[in-house]
Amino acid sequence: MTEHTPGPWTHALNASGSMLGVRGRWDAPSSTGIICYMTNPVPGNHEGKANARLIALAPELLAALKEYDEFSKANDDWRDGGDDVPGFVVKARAAIAKARGE
């Protein structure tokens, strides 16, 4: 798996206000820190801002899912992935795998 730009990520308008951007840490190796831009933000476009917030939260969400998965493997009967694994555990593990490119 290729590692993502380390968190925390933040979101903000650029200086001209023409793009809403998501940045990672500027000190990341071989990284400009830019994750993505959403061009031409429209005043009052709450969806674009919500998308930027969600994208910026991705590293924290992934870390929380990984921590949950480790906890669930150590403290319950869901280690083996059998038929009795609750749907929310299956979804959490699938999201971790997607984030890892698996």
Secondary structure, DSSP 8 states (H G I E B T S, - for coil): ------S--EEEE-TTSSEEEEE--TTSTT--SEEEEEES--TT-HHHHHHHHHHHHHHHHHHHHHHHHHHHHHHSS-TT--TT--HHHHHHHHHHHHHTT-
